[in-house]
Amino acid sequence: MADHNFLDRNLVALSTRHSALATMLSGIASHPDLSVIESRKGPPVPILTREGRPFPIHSRFDPVSEGRRLAEEASDGFLVAFGLGGGYHLNPLLEKRTLTGLMVIERDLSFVRGILEKIDLTRLLSDSRVVLLVDPSPEELSRFILDRYLPVLYGNLGSITLRSRWDADPSWFSDRAEALRGLPEALGRDYTVQTRFGRRWFVHTILNLPRSEEVRAVLPPARRLLVTAAGPSLQQQLPEIRKRHAGGATLLATDTSLPLLASEGIIPDIVLSIDCQIVSYHHFLKGLPESTVLILDLASPPVLTRQTERILFFSSGHPFSLYLNKLYRPFPILDLSGGNVTHAAASLAQAAGAREVYLYGADFSYPSGQPYARGTYLFPYFQSRSVRTEGSECLFYKFIRDARPRRESTGNSWRFLTSAMDHYRKSLEIAVDSMDFTLFPAEGNGVPIRSKTDRPFRVGKNNDRFVPVLSAGPVTTGWKEFLDDYGRRLEALPPLNGPPQDYLADLGTENRQAWATLLPSAATFRGESPDGPTAVEEARKWTLERIRRIPR
């Protein structure tokens, strides 16, 4: 029979942060094949009957000691626990200050209901670091991790497995584990970028705010769009680009491809730049045509904003960029999650209402060992750095070697591939599949890009959707007033003590948004700080100091 004292206490503890789940569990029956026996040491052990045979979820002799041994083997940081069981392997984790989060995954509600009826889990369910997910799909689980896990705060992402529970539903748990397999690499890639550029993004953005009030370029819809990347195949594709551009298609050049186009007398309608590094200036040394609209990330180097008056700033997914987009001025938002300018160009094509996008120079590899098309910035840059004992060819070789390439034969030719290039290409393919245009990748010497050109163009509201002119919205408040208000919000934030989950729950929405803007900068302090909260506090002090330095 159910022990309603256990059940009621467990549901009350659960309802604090999982009210919907607690309500669902209160209205169902316990799993019919779940029972509990008393272990030799006394604590109850859940038993799951399968094919007429009882299978204990924990040791029938001493489940507490067994669970503690399993917990000791778990890593520090944020853990995903496959299997709830009686919680004996999870309770010891709560004693660790190095545990920053615990996500427990179980398959079915009736099993969880049965556990809550028979075992006291109030300590586990009351801990703010603990999240319980019941029967999430692999996609829901991945999305939940991506939304909730903050590397700078939570540190390592690991797992702990209750093997006896896994063995009862191996295919179900395996599917969820597989969904998480690639997440540490993807999250680590994004976090690495933050550790390199977090502070630079912020500095460039606040320096660009005055300029953002002066420029007012607009971008009309473009139904046929030519996008030029800077791979080696771009050179041989120039005749086709000229022909289509002369036929009325809009030409969108990535900044890397601009020097080659300029040297060939091809004037792009739009140039897109997303890199916050000063090396971006090299792409503009041959100048920017007067008629060309320059699309810049708000975090672009300020030196680029003096290239022309025809500038349209856009907002990325960086927390500070989204914050000022809400409280300062709305800018067009582009997806930079692909990590490269070609992916961003696809996002711009979607925003501009393109129906057909022709992609050139997107090799996503190094055909015949060439990293870029001749005429792009790397050639004069390496030539200027070459000396008698180390020529430009040697510098090109080192550039490619540092990417740890692998060689692939392609009929009569060959190319180098890298894991980063593979990621960029796959990200682009996935993104384009959800967009409303048809992609036509030009034939070249790089890795072929999978597209949906073999599908008929979708007819319906997406095909005839209204596409507004892309432009920045009205200024809500002046940039000086915005920075002053932002600084006051940061100064008013309480110190981050205790679990971040409790801290964030106590912040109001606007304060939470202001706090989130510190995370990319905090990533740059993480290596010098003992833990995530300390890094965030260092980022707050640094941010306030940078705001004070801006001339008013």
Secondary structure per residue as TSV (DSSP state, phi and psi in degrees):
chain	resnum	aa	ss	phi	psi
A	1	M	-	360.0	153.8
A	2	A	-	-72.8	138.2
A	3	D	-	-92.2	100.9
A	4	H	H	-68.9	-20.0
A	5	N	H	-64.7	-46.8
A	6	F	H	-61.6	-49.6
A	7	L	H	-60.5	-47.8
A	8	D	H	-63.2	-44.3
A	9	R	H	-64.8	-41.1
A	10	N	H	-64.5	-42.5
A	11	L	H	-67.4	-36.2
A	12	V	H	-64.3	-44.1
A	13	A	H	-63.2	-41.0
A	14	L	H	-68.1	-37.5
A	15	S	H	-67.1	-17.7
A	16	T	T	-57.7	-40.6
A	17	R	T	-124.4	-8.5
A	18	H	-	-132.2	58.9
A	19	S	H	-63.1	-40.2
A	20	A	H	-65.5	-41.8
A	21	L	H	-65.8	-41.4
A	22	A	H	-61.8	-40.0
A	23	T	H	-63.5	-43.9
A	24	M	H	-62.5	-42.9
A	25	L	H	-68.0	-30.0
A	26	S	H	-70.4	-18.0
A	27	G	T	-107.9	12.1
A	28	I	S	-122.7	170.0
A	29	A	-	-91.9	159.0
A	30	S	-	-71.6	156.7
A	31	H	-	-59.8	127.2
A	32	P	T	-67.0	-21.6
A	33	D	T	-99.9	11.8
A	34	L	E	-104.8	130.1
A	35	S	E	-139.9	177.7
A	36	V	E	-135.9	137.7
A	37	I	E	-120.9	162.7
A	38	E	E	-90.0	127.7
A	39	S	-	-71.5	167.0
A	40	R	T	-63.4	-29.4
A	41	K	T	-84.8	-8.4
A	42	G	S	115.8	-46.8
A	43	P	S	-61.2	144.5
A	44	P	E	-70.6	147.5
A	45	V	E	-123.2	124.0
A	46	P	E	-69.0	139.7
A	47	I	E	-122.2	128.5
A	48	L	E	-112.7	119.7
A	49	T	E	-85.5	125.6
A	50	R	E	-131.1	126.6
A	51	E	T	52.6	39.6
A	52	G	T	81.2	0.0
A	53	R	E	-115.3	139.8
A	54	P	E	-82.8	132.9
A	55	F	E	-122.5	113.6
A	56	P	E	-72.0	140.4
A	57	I	S	-80.8	-26.0
A	58	H	S	-133.5	176.7
A	59	S	-	-60.5	132.1
A	60	R	S	-78.1	-10.5
A	61	F	S	-93.9	-56.7
A	62	D	-	-145.6	81.3
A	63	P	H	-64.5	-27.7
A	64	V	H	-68.4	-47.6
A	65	S	H	-65.3	-39.6
A	66	E	H	-61.8	-44.7
A	67	G	H	-64.4	-37.8
A	68	R	H	-65.5	-39.6
A	69	R	H	-61.6	-41.8
A	70	L	H	-65.2	-39.6
A	71	A	H	-66.6	-35.5
A	72	E	H	-64.8	-25.5
A	73	E	T	-82.2	-12.8
A	74	A	S	-75.4	150.5
A	75	S	-	-78.1	167.5
A	76	D	S	-78.7	170.2
A	77	G	E	100.1	-143.7
A	78	F	E	-98.9	123.6
A	79	L	E	-116.3	142.4
A	80	V	E	-103.5	120.0
A	81	A	E	-101.6	118.9
A	82	F	E	-90.6	96.5
A	83	G	-	111.8	126.9
A	84	L	-	-88.2	-49.7
A	85	G	T	53.5	-143.6
A	86	G	T	-88.6	5.6
A	87	G	S	79.3	5.7
A	88	Y	T	-67.3	-27.6
A	89	H	T	-86.4	-10.7
A	90	L	T	-101.6	-36.7
A	91	N	G	-57.1	-41.4
A	92	P	G	-63.7	-25.8
A	93	L	G	-64.6	-31.3
A	94	L	G	-65.8	-19.7
A	95	E	G	-78.0	-13.9
A	96	K	-	-85.9	124.7
A	97	R	T	-69.8	-20.2
A	98	T	T	-81.1	-5.0
A	99	L	E	-80.0	116.4
A	100	T	E	-101.0	-17.6
A	101	G	E	-169.9	149.7
A	102	L	E	-141.1	114.0
A	103	M	E	-107.0	114.3
A	104	V	E	-99.5	129.9
A	105	I	E	-116.0	126.6
A	106	E	E	-129.7	158.4
A	107	R	S	-83.3	-48.5
A	108	D	-	-134.5	147.5
A	109	L	H	-61.0	-39.8
A	110	S	H	-65.9	-33.0
A	111	F	H	-66.2	-46.2
A	112	V	H	-63.0	-41.6
A	113	R	H	-58.0	-44.6
A	114	G	H	-62.5	-39.9
A	115	I	H	-64.5	-43.9
A	116	L	H	-67.0	-25.8
A	117	E	H	-72.3	-27.2
A	118	K	H	-116.4	-14.8
A	119	I	S	-134.7	137.8
A	120	D	-	-79.0	110.5
A	121	L	-	-117.9	22.3
A	122	T	H	-62.2	-36.3
A	123	R	H	-63.3	-44.2
A	124	L	H	-65.8	-47.1
A	125	L	H	-73.3	-19.6
A	126	S	H	-85.8	-15.7
A	127	D	-	-73.3	127.2
A	128	S	T	-67.0	-16.8
A	129	R	T	-78.2	-12.1
A	130	V	E	-97.0	133.6
A	131	V	E	-124.9	132.6
A	132	L	E	-111.5	121.1
A	133	L	E	-115.2	129.0
A	134	V	E	-115.2	122.2
A	135	D	S	55.0	48.0
A	136	P	-	-76.5	145.9
A	137	S	-	-71.6	160.5
A	138	P	H	-55.4	-39.3
A	139	E	H	-67.1	-42.3
A	140	E	H	-63.5	-38.5
A	141	L	H	-66.0	-45.5
A	142	S	H	-61.0	-44.6
A	143	R	H	-64.3	-38.2
A	144	F	H	-64.1	-43.0
A	145	I	H	-63.2	-46.3
A	146	L	H	-61.9	-34.2
A	147	D	H	-78.7	-33.8
A	148	R	H	-104.1	-28.1
A	149	Y	-	-84.3	120.4
A	150	L	-	-113.9	104.6
A	151	P	H	-54.6	-40.1
A	152	V	H	-64.0	-29.7
A	153	L	H	-91.0	-41.2
A	154	Y	H	-99.2	-11.4
A	155	G	-	71.4	-141.1
A	156	N	-	-60.9	143.5
A	157	L	E	-106.5	112.2
A	158	G	E	-131.0	-167.1
A	159	S	E	-147.4	160.7
A	160	I	E	-139.5	133.9
A	161	T	E	-121.0	127.1
A	162	L	-	-86.5	97.5
A	163	R	H	-59.5	-39.2
A	164	S	H	-64.6	-34.2
A	165	R	H	-74.0	-40.1
A	166	W	H	-59.0	-44.3
A	167	D	H	-65.9	-20.5
A	168	A	H	-75.4	-27.0
A	169	D	S	-140.7	62.2
A	170	P	H	-62.3	-40.0
A	171	S	H	-68.2	-37.8
A	172	W	H	-64.6	-48.5
A	173	F	H	-67.6	-36.6
A	174	S	H	-62.4	-40.2
A	175	D	H	-62.3	-39.1
A	176	R	H	-73.0	-38.0
A	177	A	H	-65.0	-38.0
A	178	E	H	-65.1	-37.4
A	179	A	H	-63.9	-27.5
A	180	L	H	-92.2	-7.9
A	181	R	H	-59.0	-42.4
A	182	G	T	-87.7	-5.3
A	183	L	H	-66.1	-43.6
A	184	P	H	-57.1	-39.1
A	185	E	H	-67.0	-45.2
A	186	A	H	-65.3	-44.8
A	187	L	H	-66.8	-37.7
A	188	G	H	-65.3	-36.2
A	189	R	H	-63.4	-45.6
A	190	D	H	-66.9	-39.0
A	191	Y	H	-66.8	-38.0
A	192	T	H	-61.3	-40.6
A	193	V	H	-62.2	-41.1
A	194	Q	H	-63.6	-40.1
A	195	T	H	-65.7	-25.5
A	196	R	H	-86.6	-37.9
A	197	F	H	-121.6	0.0
A	198	G	H	-53.6	-47.6
A	199	R	H	-71.8	-36.5
A	200	R	H	-65.5	-39.1
A	201	W	H	-55.6	-46.5
A	202	F	H	-67.1	-47.5
A	203	V	H	-60.0	-47.5
A	204	H	H	-61.3	-40.5
A	205	T	H	-63.8	-47.5
A	206	I	H	-70.2	-28.7
A	207	L	H	-71.8	-26.6
A	208	N	H	-84.9	-10.8
A	209	L	H	-59.3	-46.1
A	210	P	H	-58.9	-40.7
A	211	R	H	-66.6	-32.1
A	212	S	H	-65.6	-20.1
A	213	E	T	-87.5	-12.9
A	214	E	T	-94.6	-32.0
A	215	V	-	-97.8	143.8
A	216	R	-	-141.6	44.8
A	217	A	-	-69.0	150.3
A	218	V	-	-127.1	157.3
A	219	L	B	-126.8	112.0
A	220	P	-	-73.6	161.9
A	221	P	-	-57.7	147.0
A	222	A	-	-131.9	108.6
A	223	R	S	-76.1	-39.9
A	224	R	E	-114.2	121.2
A	225	L	E	-126.0	131.8
A	226	L	E	-102.7	126.5
A	227	V	E	-115.7	125.1
A	228	T	E	-110.9	118.8
A	229	A	-	-91.6	-175.0
A	230	A	-	-116.7	22.3
A	231	G	S	-66.5	162.9
A	232	P	T	-56.5	-27.0
A	233	S	T	-69.6	-14.9
A	234	L	H	-58.6	-37.5
A	235	Q	H	-57.7	-46.5
A	236	Q	H	-75.8	-13.5
A	237	Q	H	-95.6	-2.0
A	238	L	H	-58.5	-41.2
A	239	P	H	-57.9	-41.9
A	240	E	H	-66.8	-37.3
A	241	I	H	-62.5	-45.4
A	242	R	H	-57.8	-45.2
A	243	K	H	-64.0	-47.8
A	244	R	H	-69.2	-36.9
A	245	H	H	-65.8	-41.5
A	246	A	H	-65.3	-26.0
A	247	G	T	-81.3	3.8
A	248	G	T	109.7	-2.6
A	249	A	-	-73.0	148.9
A	250	T	E	-83.9	134.7
A	251	L	E	-104.6	116.4
A	252	L	E	-107.9	113.6
A	253	A	E	-102.2	132.9
A	254	T	E	-69.6	151.9
A	255	D	G	-58.8	-32.1
A	256	T	G	-65.3	-31.2
A	257	S	G	-86.8	-10.3
A	258	L	H	-58.1	-46.1
A	259	P	H	-57.9	-40.4
A	260	L	H	-66.1	-44.9
A	261	L	H	-60.5	-43.3
A	262	A	H	-63.2	-41.1
A	263	S	H	-67.9	-21.7
A	264	E	T	-96.9	4.3
A	265	G	T	75.2	19.8
A	266	I	-	-97.5	120.2
A	267	I	-	-101.4	110.4
A	268	P	-	-72.3	150.7
A	269	D	S	-77.0	-32.7
A	270	I	E	-138.0	141.0
A	271	V	E	-123.7	133.0
A	272	L	E	-114.0	130.8
A	273	S	E	-133.2	130.3
A	274	I	-	-124.1	-9.9
A	275	D	-	-79.0	133.0
A	276	C	-	-86.0	-4.4
A	277	Q	S	-81.1	149.5
A	278	I	G	-66.8	-17.5
A	279	V	G	-60.0	-20.5
A	280	S	G	-58.3	-26.5
A	281	Y	G	-62.4	-28.7
A	282	H	G	-61.5	-27.7
A	283	H	G	-71.0	-17.4
A	284	F	G	-110.5	11.8
A	285	L	T	-65.3	-26.5
A	286	K	T	-86.8	3.9
A	287	G	-	92.7	164.9
A	288	L	-	-118.7	125.3
A	289	P	-	-54.4	142.9
A	290	E	T	-61.1	-31.7
A	291	S	T	-84.8	-7.9
A	292	T	-	-81.8	136.4
A	293	V	E	-88.8	128.8
A	294	L	E	-100.8	119.3
A	295	I	E	-98.9	118.6
A	296	L	E	-124.8	141.7
A	297	D	E	-67.0	144.1
A	298	L	T	-58.5	-21.5
A	299	A	T	-94.3	10.9
A	300	S	S	-65.4	155.5
A	301	P	-	-57.0	131.3
A	302	P	G	-55.8	-26.1
A	303	V	G	-60.1	-28.3
A	304	L	G	-73.4	-26.1
A	305	T	G	-71.9	-8.6
A	306	R	G	-96.2	5.5
A	307	Q	S	-71.6	-31.7
A	308	T	-	-163.2	165.3
A	309	E	S	-90.3	-12.8
A	310	R	-	-91.6	70.2
A	311	I	E	-116.3	136.0
A	312	L	E	-122.0	112.0
A	313	F	E	-79.9	146.8
A	314	F	E	-126.6	163.1
A	315	S	B	-105.8	138.6
A	316	S	-	-99.2	-167.0
A	317	G	S	-89.2	5.6
A	318	H	-	-63.6	140.6
A	319	P	H	-55.6	-41.8
A	320	F	H	-68.4	-36.4
A	321	S	H	-62.6	-42.5
A	322	L	H	-70.1	-33.8
A	323	Y	H	-63.8	-48.8
A	324	L	H	-72.3	-24.4
A	325	N	H	-64.0	-29.2
A	326	K	H	-87.8	-40.5
A	327	L	H	-106.5	-11.5
A	328	Y	T	-113.0	-61.4
A	329	R	-	-162.0	133.3
A	330	P	-	-76.8	126.9
A	331	F	-	-115.4	156.0
A	332	P	-	-56.8	142.7
A	333	I	B	-108.4	127.1
A	334	L	-	-114.6	150.0
A	335	D	-	-87.5	113.8
A	336	L	-	-106.6	13.8
A	337	S	T	-66.4	-19.1
A	338	G	T	-72.5	-16.0
A	339	G	S	82.8	5.2
A	340	N	S	-148.8	162.7
A	341	V	H	-72.0	-27.2
A	342	T	H	-65.6	-41.9
A	343	H	H	-61.7	-42.4
A	344	A	H	-63.5	-35.6
A	345	A	H	-64.7	-35.5
A	346	A	H	-65.3	-40.0
A	347	S	H	-63.8	-39.1
A	348	L	H	-66.3	-38.6
A	349	A	H	-60.9	-40.4
A	350	Q	H	-63.6	-45.6
A	351	A	H	-65.2	-30.2
A	352	A	T	-85.0	2.3
A	353	G	T	77.8	24.1
A	354	A	-	-64.6	141.8
A	355	R	S	-101.5	-33.8
A	356	E	E	-128.2	129.1
A	357	V	E	-123.9	121.8
A	358	Y	E	-103.6	120.9
A	359	L	E	-107.8	127.7
A	360	Y	E	-124.5	147.4
A	361	G	S	70.9	12.9
A	362	A	-	-93.9	79.1
A	363	D	-	-84.4	-27.4
A	364	F	S	47.4	40.0
A	365	S	S	-173.6	-178.3
A	366	Y	E	-118.2	84.9
A	367	P	E	-60.8	128.0
A	368	S	T	53.7	27.8
A	369	G	T	79.2	13.4
A	370	Q	-	-98.7	124.2
A	371	P	-	-81.0	-34.6
A	372	Y	S	-139.2	163.9
A	373	A	-	-67.0	145.6
A	374	R	T	-62.8	140.9
A	375	G	T	100.1	-13.6
A	376	T	S	-83.2	174.1
A	377	Y	T	-60.1	-30.3
A	378	L	H	-67.3	-28.9
A	379	F	H	-68.0	-56.3
A	380	P	H	-65.3	-30.0
A	381	Y	H	-65.3	-48.0
A	382	F	H	-70.0	-34.8
A	383	Q	H	-63.5	-36.4
A	384	S	H	-70.4	-22.0
A	385	R	H	-98.6	-5.1
A	386	S	-	-76.2	145.9
A	387	V	B	-130.6	175.9
A	388	R	T	-60.3	-35.7
A	389	T	T	-89.2	-6.9
A	390	E	B	-152.1	93.7
A	391	G	-	-79.9	178.6
A	392	S	H	-64.1	-34.2
A	393	E	H	-63.1	-36.5
A	394	C	H	-65.5	-39.4
A	395	L	H	-65.8	-38.4
A	396	F	H	-62.0	-42.4
A	397	Y	H	-61.4	-45.1
A	398	K	H	-64.3	-36.9
A	399	F	H	-59.2	-44.6
A	400	I	H	-74.8	-41.5
A	401	R	H	-59.5	-38.5
A	402	D	T	-64.9	-18.3
A	403	A	T	-85.1	0.1
A	404	R	-	53.1	62.8
A	405	P	-	-79.5	164.2
A	406	R	E	-122.5	146.0
A	407	R	E	-94.4	141.5
A	408	E	E	-134.7	129.3
A	409	S	E	-83.1	142.6
A	410	T	E	-134.6	73.8
A	411	G	T	69.6	-113.7
A	412	N	T	-88.0	2.1
A	413	S	E	-133.5	-167.3
A	414	W	E	-158.0	168.3
A	415	R	E	-155.3	157.5
A	416	F	E	-95.3	138.7
A	417	L	E	-117.6	151.0
A	418	T	-	-134.5	158.7
A	419	S	H	-64.9	-35.0
A	420	A	H	-65.2	-44.6
A	421	M	H	-63.1	-40.2
A	422	D	H	-59.5	-43.3
A	423	H	H	-63.3	-44.2
A	424	Y	H	-59.6	-44.7
A	425	R	H	-65.5	-46.1
A	426	K	H	-65.0	-38.3
A	427	S	H	-62.3	-40.4
A	428	L	H	-64.6	-44.4
A	429	E	H	-61.3	-42.7
A	430	I	H	-65.3	-43.4
A	431	A	H	-64.2	-44.4
A	432	V	H	-64.4	-32.4
A	433	D	H	-59.8	-26.8
A	434	S	T	-98.7	3.6
A	435	M	S	-97.3	167.2
A	436	D	S	-93.6	1.1
A	437	F	S	-104.8	165.3
A	438	T	E	-100.9	129.1
A	439	L	E	-94.8	132.9
A	440	F	E	-120.4	92.1
A	441	P	E	-73.8	128.8
A	442	A	-	-69.7	146.1
A	443	E	-	-69.9	133.6
A	444	G	-	-151.9	-157.2
A	445	N	S	-101.9	2.6
A	446	G	S	-88.5	-169.5
A	447	V	-	-72.8	127.8
A	448	P	-	-58.5	141.1
A	449	I	-	-100.3	126.4
A	450	R	-	-71.3	128.7
A	451	S	-	-132.4	177.6
A	452	K	-	-109.7	32.2
A	453	T	T	-67.1	-18.2
A	454	D	T	-83.7	-2.6
A	455	R	S	-100.4	145.5
A	456	P	-	-65.6	146.2
A	457	F	-	-64.4	135.2
A	458	R	-	-67.4	129.2
A	459	V	-	-99.6	137.8
A	460	G	S	144.6	-155.9
A	461	K	T	-65.4	-31.2
A	462	N	T	-69.6	-32.6
A	463	N	T	-70.9	-35.5
A	464	D	T	-108.8	19.2
A	465	R	-	-64.2	147.9
A	466	F	-	-74.5	128.5
A	467	V	-	-116.1	111.5
A	468	P	-	-74.3	161.3
A	469	V	-	-65.4	132.3
A	470	L	B	-79.2	125.0
A	471	S	-	-161.8	165.3
A	472	A	-	-76.4	145.8
A	473	G	-	-79.5	-177.6
A	474	P	-	-67.7	149.1
A	475	V	-	-72.3	122.1
A	476	T	S	-75.2	-40.9
A	477	T	S	-150.1	154.7
A	478	G	-	-62.9	154.8
A	479	W	H	-63.2	-33.6
A	480	K	H	-66.2	-44.9
A	481	E	H	-65.5	-37.5
A	482	F	H	-61.5	-47.9
A	483	L	H	-64.8	-38.2
A	484	D	H	-61.9	-44.7
A	485	D	H	-66.0	-40.7
A	486	Y	H	-61.7	-43.7
A	487	G	H	-62.0	-40.5
A	488	R	H	-63.9	-38.3
A	489	R	H	-64.3	-42.6
A	490	L	H	-65.4	-40.6
A	491	E	H	-64.3	-30.9
A	492	A	H	-83.2	-10.1
A	493	L	S	-65.3	135.0
A	494	P	-	-71.8	156.8
A	495	P	-	-64.9	149.4
A	496	L	-	-86.1	97.3
A	497	N	-	-115.1	140.6
A	498	G	S	80.4	-169.7
A	499	P	-	-60.1	133.6
A	500	P	H	-57.3	-29.9
A	501	Q	H	-61.2	-41.0
A	502	D	H	-68.2	-41.7
A	503	Y	H	-60.9	-47.8
A	504	L	H	-68.2	-33.5
A	505	A	H	-65.7	-28.2
A	506	D	H	-87.0	-13.5
A	507	L	S	-81.3	143.8
A	508	G	-	-71.2	169.1
A	509	T	H	-59.1	-49.8
A	510	E	H	-67.7	-38.0
A	511	N	H	-67.2	-35.3
A	512	R	H	-65.8	-38.0
A	513	Q	H	-66.4	-40.2
A	514	A	H	-64.9	-41.8
A	515	W	H	-61.9	-39.9
A	516	A	H	-63.3	-25.9
A	517	T	T	-65.1	-16.8
A	518	L	T	-81.0	-15.9
A	519	L	H	-63.6	-45.5
A	520	P	H	-61.0	-41.3
A	521	S	H	-66.7	-37.0
A	522	A	H	-60.8	-32.9
A	523	A	H	-60.3	-32.2
A	524	T	H	-74.1	-19.7
A	525	F	H	-94.8	-8.4
A	526	R	G	-61.2	-38.2
A	527	G	G	-67.4	-22.3
A	528	E	G	-97.2	-3.6
A	529	S	S	-112.2	149.7
A	530	P	S	-70.4	-24.9
A	531	D	S	-157.4	174.9
A	532	G	H	-62.4	-48.7
A	533	P	H	-56.4	-38.6
A	534	T	H	-65.1	-39.4
A	535	A	H	-63.5	-38.6
A	536	V	H	-65.3	-40.8
A	537	E	H	-65.4	-38.9
A	538	E	H	-63.5	-39.0
A	539	A	H	-65.2	-36.9
A	540	R	H	-64.3	-45.9
A	541	K	H	-61.8	-44.0
A	542	W	H	-64.3	-42.7
A	543	T	H	-62.1	-44.6
A	544	L	H	-61.8	-39.1
A	545	E	H	-65.6	-39.4
A	546	R	H	-66.1	-37.8
A	547	I	H	-63.1	-41.1
A	548	R	H	-64.3	-25.9
A	549	R	H	-79.4	-16.4
A	550	I	S	-69.4	123.5
A	551	P	-	-62.2	136.4
A	552	R	-	-100.1	360.0
